[in-house]
């Protein structure tokens, strides 16, 4: 609006039209028109005390006063509508004109329509929806400050890292504490945030932490595979903030500072012995934070979320996301990969190849060049367990899968009881039965070389030395031929009387 009063004041001070225009930013013609009309209307300084700027403008330009009969746009409604995807001022002005036409009212031109809205925004400080659409973004980050939990058994003070998620449009936030900033905590934190809001946004804006972004790059950042899978499951896109650019996620950065005071600092004098107790206290403080009234406008973060943003969130999937961790692993020469100290087979053709391994609570899946080559049920319990599929083995190794303990024992029984006892002892001496298969095959094959009778004798002799004979024991006996020696206890030797010294009964004082 033109400052008519200031034009008249400067003219009264003796400034020419060019100088007045330069001082106030008006053209020389505008200044000339105002001064001419003031002269015609007989308006001079000082002005009456009851004459305000609107009244002065109506006297100088009465034709503009007709605009007061035009319908004033509902700027508050316009502000809400602009928050919706695809809505622009041009579209709202067109709808406003159609509404005025139906009601027989005079609409403002687009320039004045836009002017009224911008003045409303500046007056009410209602800038929240100008840059953020409802349900569009969720900004996530770890807070700089930490809480603490005391271990009841050791008395050790454990750090609790605070996760913060904020919807920029409404300012509504979610906060939760974790004992680690690892991949599992990060994924669970995002899932819990979605569940708290009751839906998902179209874009997630994280920082460049390793659990979210593997390689930070402004043009083409590499998203962590587990995080990408989460976003894909919930129908979101991950667009990380630039490195050292906090203004890319100003809402969560600002909320982190407030959370540090409103929640973390407020709980500094309380003692927590479990993480669940800490999160319960955080939940109470979070509710008060979201319900706290705004200082410069009506409502609160929670009210703004419910009334303006909740309906624009994408619905949650029917089934909860199953946490999966991705690792890059290479296959060893034994065609197995190691996951949590247990071993899973892959086709032997992939020996020494690097593969992507997806690990869930129930399954281990192996991918090569984005193609799944195998999957296994996940093993739990003692470390060192093997999960091997026959089809993954080379042909030479498959022969061992045809054997089992009962087959070895049956074969040994057909040779003799001592051979059966030796094979049974070897199989029972190993924690894992399969570890004794090679020794059993070696012992039974000795029967082809030395004969089954000698093998039975060798087993008998080995068992007389030790209750747990080995392949080397029995092989050494057969090589040395000691199994051929006859025990004097089992076979009597003939007496050669020509070389004997025999005493008769008379020697002992008895009669014959």
C-alpha positions as a printed Julia matrix, in Angstrom:
512×3 Matrix{Float64}:
   0.0      0.0     0.0
   1.31     3.44   -0.94
   2.41     5.57    2.0
   0.5      8.76    1.13
   1.22    10.42    4.46
   5.0     10.1     4.0
   4.82    11.51    0.45
   3.01    14.6     1.76
   5.5     14.95    4.65
   8.55    14.84    2.42
   6.98    17.25   -0.03
   6.25    19.62    2.85
   9.98    19.46    3.69
  10.8     20.77    0.21
  12.0     17.59   -1.54
  11.24    17.33   -5.24
   9.3     14.48   -6.78
  12.37    12.58   -7.95
  13.95    12.66   -4.49
  10.71    11.57   -2.8
  10.37     8.64   -5.22
  13.98     7.6    -4.64
  13.54     7.78   -0.86
  10.31     5.72   -0.75
  10.86     3.45   -3.73
   8.02     4.88   -5.83
   8.12     6.12   -9.37
   8.17     9.87  -10.08
   4.72     9.62  -11.71
   3.2      7.97   -8.62
   4.52    10.76   -6.4
   3.27    13.38   -8.85
  -0.21    11.8    -8.97
  -0.5     11.77   -5.15
   0.63    15.39   -4.79
  -1.7     16.52   -7.58
  -4.71    14.86   -6.0
  -3.84    16.29   -2.59
  -3.72    19.77   -4.12
  -7.05    19.27   -5.89
  -8.7     17.92   -2.71
  -7.15    20.69   -0.61
  -5.34    18.23    1.69
  -2.41    19.82    3.5
  -0.26    19.1     6.51
  -0.8     18.84    9.38
  -3.57    16.3     8.87
  -6.46    15.99   11.33
  -5.74    13.67   14.26
  -8.66    11.37   13.45
  -7.53    10.8     9.87
  -5.74     7.48    9.51
  -3.98     6.08    6.46
  -7.08     4.25    5.14
  -9.17     7.43    5.36
  -6.44     9.45    3.63
  -6.29     6.9     0.85
 -10.07     6.94    0.4
 -10.02    10.78    0.05
  -7.18    10.81   -2.47
  -8.39     7.8    -4.52
 -12.12     7.29   -3.91
 -12.38     4.91   -6.85
 -10.23     2.4    -4.99
 -12.66     2.42   -2.08
 -15.03     0.43   -4.25
 -12.77    -2.58   -3.67
 -14.16    -2.71   -0.14
 -17.3     -4.19   -1.66
 -15.35    -7.15   -2.99
 -15.47   -10.49   -1.18
 -12.54   -10.94    1.18
 -10.87   -14.34    0.65
 -10.77   -16.8     3.57
  -7.01   -16.78    4.08
  -7.06   -19.35    6.88
  -8.88   -21.83    4.65
  -6.48   -21.01    1.82
  -3.56   -21.8     4.12
  -4.95   -25.25    4.93
  -5.73   -26.0     1.3
  -2.23   -25.05    0.16
  -0.9    -27.78    2.41
  -2.52   -30.39    0.17
  -0.57   -31.93   -2.66
  -0.91   -30.12   -6.02
  -2.89   -27.13   -4.67
  -1.62   -23.69   -5.81
  -2.73   -20.08   -5.34
  -3.85   -19.97   -8.98
  -6.19   -22.91   -8.46
  -7.59   -21.39   -5.25
  -8.14   -18.04   -6.97
 -10.03   -19.75   -9.8
 -12.27   -21.54   -7.25
 -12.71   -18.25   -5.36
 -13.86   -16.47   -8.54
 -16.34   -19.25   -9.37
 -17.74   -19.07   -5.83
 -18.17   -15.27   -6.07
 -19.9    -15.61   -9.42
 -22.44   -18.1    -8.01
 -23.19   -15.83   -5.03
 -23.35   -12.59   -7.06
 -20.25   -11.14   -5.34
 -17.32    -9.2    -6.77
 -13.96   -11.06   -6.56
 -10.51    -9.57   -6.2
  -8.08    -9.74   -9.07
  -5.36   -12.35   -8.7
  -2.77    -9.75   -7.64
  -4.9     -8.51   -4.73
  -5.97   -12.07   -3.9
  -2.33   -13.05   -3.52
  -1.55    -9.84   -1.61
  -4.22   -10.6     1.02
  -2.88   -14.11    1.56
   0.74   -13.02    1.89
  -0.28   -10.34    4.39
  -2.16   -13.01    6.4
   0.93   -15.23    6.44
   3.18   -12.39    7.6
   0.72   -11.3    10.28
   0.04   -14.74   11.76
   3.52   -16.18   11.16
   1.75   -19.13    9.53
   4.71   -20.39    7.56
   4.47   -24.07    8.55
   2.72   -25.36    5.44
   4.49   -23.23    2.85
   7.51   -25.54    2.59
   6.08   -28.84    3.88
   3.16   -30.85    2.58
   1.31   -33.06    5.09
   2.38   -36.68    5.02
   5.26   -35.85    2.69
   8.36   -36.16    4.88
   9.58   -37.73    8.1
  12.9    -36.42    9.41
  14.82   -38.89   11.63
  18.02   -38.65   13.65
  19.79   -39.59   16.88
  19.78   -36.89   19.54
  23.15   -35.55   20.6
  22.44   -36.0    24.31
  22.04   -39.39   25.94
  20.03   -40.77   28.85
  21.25   -43.51   31.19
  20.18   -46.87   32.6
  21.81   -48.57   35.6
  22.6    -52.29   35.4
  21.04   -53.86   38.52
  23.6    -56.67   38.65
  26.84   -54.72   38.19
  25.81   -51.15   39.0
  27.32   -50.04   35.68
  25.83   -46.91   34.09
  24.78   -47.71   30.51
  24.27   -45.04   27.9
  20.84   -44.87   26.28
  20.8    -43.27   22.83
  17.69   -41.25   22.0
  16.02   -41.57   18.59
  13.89   -38.65   17.35
  11.45   -38.63   14.4
   9.57   -35.45   13.42
   6.86   -34.67   10.88
   7.87   -31.2     9.54
   4.33   -30.21    8.61
   2.69   -30.56   12.03
   5.82   -30.75   14.17
   4.51   -33.89   15.9
   7.4    -36.05   17.1
   8.25   -39.55   18.28
  11.06   -40.32   20.76
  12.5    -43.63   21.99
  15.69   -44.7    23.76
  17.95   -47.61   22.73
  21.08   -49.1    24.28
  22.85   -49.13   20.92
  22.95   -47.23   17.64
  23.4    -50.39   15.59
  21.44   -51.47   12.53
  18.79   -53.38   14.46
  18.07   -50.42   16.77
  17.86   -48.01   13.83
  15.43   -50.2    11.87
  13.24   -50.86   14.93
  13.2    -47.14   15.77
  11.84   -46.27   12.32
   9.22   -49.05   12.53
   8.06   -47.86   15.96
   7.81   -44.28   14.66
   5.55   -45.42   11.8
   3.38   -47.33   14.25
   3.17   -44.32   16.6
   1.97   -42.02   13.81
  -0.33   -44.71   12.42
   1.03   -44.43    8.89
   4.06   -43.7     6.74
   5.28   -40.68    4.84
   6.41   -40.72    1.24
   9.93   -39.56    2.05
  12.29   -40.34    4.94
  15.11   -37.84    5.54
  17.87   -39.39    7.68
  21.34   -38.15    8.48
  24.35   -39.76    6.8
  24.91   -42.37    9.51
  26.21   -45.81    8.43
  23.03   -47.62    9.52
  21.09   -45.5     7.03
  23.54   -44.49    4.3
  26.54   -46.59    3.26
  28.1    -43.91    1.05
  27.23   -40.22    1.34
  27.0    -38.44   -2.01
  24.92   -35.43   -2.98
  24.06   -36.73   -6.44
  23.73   -40.47   -5.79
  23.96   -41.58   -2.15
  24.19   -45.33   -1.5
  21.42   -46.33    0.91
  22.11   -49.11    3.38
  20.52   -52.27    1.97
  18.57   -53.12    5.13
  17.25   -49.56    5.33
  16.37   -49.56    1.63
  14.44   -52.82    2.1
  12.52   -51.25    5.01
  11.62   -48.19    2.92
  10.57   -50.39    0.0
   8.33   -52.48    2.27
   6.56   -49.38    3.61
   6.39   -47.61    0.22
   8.8    -44.8     1.14
  11.8    -43.17   -0.5
  14.96   -42.45    1.49
  16.51   -39.07    0.62
  19.37   -38.41    3.06
  20.4    -34.92    4.07
  23.65   -33.56    2.69
  26.75   -33.97    4.8
  27.07   -31.15    7.36
  23.86   -29.52    6.06
  21.48   -29.46    9.06
  19.1    -27.16    7.18
  18.17   -30.11    4.98
  16.29   -31.49    8.0
  15.65   -28.4    10.13
  12.55   -29.76   11.86
  14.25   -32.71   13.5
  17.37   -30.65   14.23
  15.23   -28.1    16.04
  13.22   -30.8    17.79
  16.4    -32.54   18.93
  17.39   -29.39   20.82
  13.96   -29.09   22.41
  13.83   -32.82   23.22
  17.22   -32.57   24.9
  15.73   -30.0    27.3
  12.11   -31.08   27.52
  12.69   -34.82   27.93
  16.33   -35.83   28.47
  17.26   -33.01   30.84
  13.9    -33.27   32.63
  14.67   -36.91   33.51
  18.26   -36.28   34.64
  17.45   -36.7    38.35
  15.49   -39.93   37.95
  17.06   -43.39   38.15
  16.1    -46.16   35.73
  17.12   -49.81   36.03
  15.56   -51.04   32.79
  15.22   -49.61   29.31
  11.45   -50.17   29.39
  11.15   -47.97   32.5
  13.13   -45.22   30.78
  10.98   -45.41   27.64
   7.81   -45.32   29.72
   8.96   -42.05   31.29
   9.97   -40.72   27.87
   6.51   -41.58   26.55
   4.86   -39.49   29.27
   7.11   -36.51   28.53
   6.58   -36.96   24.79
   2.8    -36.79   25.15
   3.12   -33.54   27.13
   5.53   -32.19   24.5
   3.18   -32.92   21.59
   0.18   -31.5    23.49
   1.98   -28.32   24.54
   0.2    -25.26   22.98
   1.98   -23.26   20.31
   3.23   -19.85   21.43
   2.33   -17.79   18.35
  -0.74   -19.6    17.02
  -3.63   -21.72   18.12
  -3.45   -25.45   18.71
  -0.57   -27.82   19.4
   1.61   -30.28   17.52
  -0.81   -33.11   18.27
  -3.87   -31.1    17.18
  -2.12   -30.01   13.98
  -1.19   -33.65   13.28
  -4.72   -34.97   13.85
  -6.52   -32.2    11.95
  -4.1    -31.47    9.14
  -1.69   -34.35    8.55
  -2.86   -37.74    9.76
  -5.26   -38.33    6.88
  -2.45   -37.78    4.36
  -0.19   -40.54    5.72
   0.06   -43.79    3.78
  -1.57   -46.76    5.54
   0.61   -49.32    7.29
   0.95   -52.8     5.72
  -1.15   -55.58    7.22
   1.89   -57.54    8.38
   4.66   -56.05   10.47
   8.03   -55.75    8.8
  10.44   -58.55    9.7
  13.84   -57.15   10.53
  16.49   -58.32    8.09
  20.22   -57.67    8.23
  22.29   -57.75    5.05
  25.92   -58.81    4.98
  28.5    -59.32    2.25
  30.17   -62.73    2.72
  32.52   -64.87    0.66
  32.18   -68.62    0.25
  35.13   -70.74    1.41
  36.59   -73.82   -0.26
  34.21   -76.01    1.75
  31.28   -74.28   -0.08
  29.85   -72.9     3.18
  29.38   -69.38    4.51
  29.64   -68.47    8.19
  26.72   -66.63    9.83
  26.85   -66.07   13.61
  29.44   -68.91   13.93
  27.2    -71.45   12.18
  27.7    -72.65    8.61
  25.33   -72.81    5.62
  26.06   -74.43    2.27
  25.88   -72.73   -1.13
  26.31   -74.36   -4.56
  30.0    -75.27   -4.92
  30.18   -73.28   -8.17
  30.18   -70.09   -6.05
  33.37   -70.91   -4.11
  35.38   -67.71   -3.47
  32.54   -65.51   -4.77
  31.28   -62.57   -2.71
  27.54   -62.78   -2.06
  24.81   -60.74   -0.39
  23.32   -62.59    2.59
  19.95   -61.61    4.05
  19.54   -62.71    7.67
  16.2    -62.7     9.48
  15.09   -64.31   12.72
  14.05   -67.48   10.89
  15.85   -67.59    7.53
  19.26   -67.15    5.91
  18.99   -66.24    2.21
  21.95   -65.99   -0.17
  21.95   -63.74   -3.26
  24.45   -63.41   -6.09
  23.99   -60.5    -8.5
  20.5    -59.91   -7.04
  19.51   -63.52   -7.79
  18.66   -65.8    -4.86
  20.74   -68.94   -5.13
  19.66   -70.7    -1.9
  18.03   -70.31    1.5
  18.24   -72.17    4.82
  16.33   -72.19    8.12
  18.43   -70.25   10.61
  20.38   -72.35   13.12
  20.37   -71.54   16.85
  22.09   -73.06   19.85
  25.69   -74.21   20.03
  28.12   -72.69   17.52
  29.77   -74.78   14.81
  26.59   -76.34   13.4
  26.4    -77.12    9.68
  23.4    -76.91    7.37
  24.35   -78.68    4.15
  22.21   -79.51    1.13
  23.27   -82.47   -1.02
  22.66   -80.61   -4.27
  25.28   -78.03   -3.25
  28.06   -80.66   -3.08
  30.54   -81.67   -5.78
  29.93   -85.19   -7.14
  32.91   -86.64   -5.25
  31.51   -85.42   -1.93
  28.01   -86.73   -2.41
  29.11   -90.3    -1.74
  29.56   -89.43    1.93
  25.95   -88.38    2.29
  24.82   -91.92    1.44
  26.36   -93.26    4.65
  25.05   -93.27    8.18
  26.0    -94.91   11.49
  23.61   -97.83   11.12
  25.08   -98.76    7.75
  28.64   -98.77    9.12
  27.62  -100.9    12.12
  25.74  -103.41    9.92
  28.78  -103.79    7.66
  31.08  -104.27   10.66
  28.71  -106.84   12.21
  28.95  -108.96    9.09
  32.73  -109.19    9.67
  32.64  -109.97   13.36
  31.75  -108.86   16.85
  35.13  -107.24   17.54
  34.94  -105.21   14.33
  31.41  -104.14   15.26
  32.61  -103.05   18.71
  35.51  -101.06   17.22
  33.27   -99.22   14.72
  30.68   -98.47   17.42
  33.4    -97.07   19.69
  34.75   -94.8    16.93
  31.31   -93.38   16.1
  30.48   -92.72   19.76
  33.83   -91.02   20.43
  32.94   -87.94   18.31
  30.56   -85.16   19.32
  29.37   -85.01   15.73
  28.74   -88.48   14.33
  29.77   -87.53   10.8
  33.29   -86.75   12.01
  33.95   -90.49   12.42
  32.73   -91.55    8.97
  36.12   -91.35    7.27
  37.8    -93.47    9.97
  35.03   -96.09    9.69
  35.37   -96.3     5.93
  39.14   -96.64    6.27
  38.91   -99.51    8.81
  36.29  -101.46    6.85
  38.29  -101.06    3.63
  41.24  -102.77    5.38
  39.2   -105.98    5.1
  39.59  -105.81    1.31
  43.38  -105.53    1.65
  44.15  -107.95    4.49
  41.04  -110.11    4.64
  38.13  -110.03    7.03
  39.6   -112.68    9.41
  42.76  -110.65    9.98
  40.67  -107.47   10.38
  38.57  -109.17   13.07
  41.74  -110.32   14.87
  43.29  -106.86   14.61
  40.16  -105.3    16.1
  40.24  -107.84   18.92
  43.88  -107.03   19.68
  43.25  -103.25   19.47
  40.32  -103.51   21.87
  42.55  -105.36   24.36
  44.77  -102.27   24.46
  42.1    -99.5    24.51
  38.27   -99.25   24.6
  38.42   -96.58   21.86
  40.69   -97.8    19.05
  41.5    -95.64   16.04
  42.17   -96.33   12.4
  45.92   -95.92   13.01
  45.87   -98.53   15.81
  44.23  -101.2    13.67
  46.26  -100.36   10.57
  49.54  -100.64   12.54
  48.55  -104.06   13.9
  47.8   -105.36   10.42
  51.0   -103.9     8.94
  53.18  -105.41   11.69
  51.41  -108.77   11.51
  50.96  -108.91   15.26
  47.4   -110.12   14.73
  48.91  -113.5    13.56
  50.6   -114.24   16.89
  48.76  -116.88   18.83
  48.17  -116.33   22.51
  49.51  -119.17   24.62
  46.44  -119.07   26.76
  44.26  -120.03   23.84
  46.46  -122.83   22.36
  48.6   -125.47   24.45
  52.21  -126.11   23.44
  53.55  -129.78   23.03
  56.13  -131.06   25.65
  59.53  -132.26   24.44
  60.57  -134.87   27.16
  64.17  -135.15   25.88
  64.91  -131.7    27.07
  62.8   -131.84   30.24
  63.81  -132.19   33.83
  61.05  -134.03   35.61
  60.96  -134.91   39.27
  58.94  -137.93   40.29
  56.72  -138.56   43.33
  59.61  -140.05   45.27
  61.34  -136.7    45.17
  58.51  -135.23   47.21
  58.5   -138.14   49.67
  55.53  -139.93   48.25
  55.21  -143.49   46.99
  54.39  -144.25   43.5
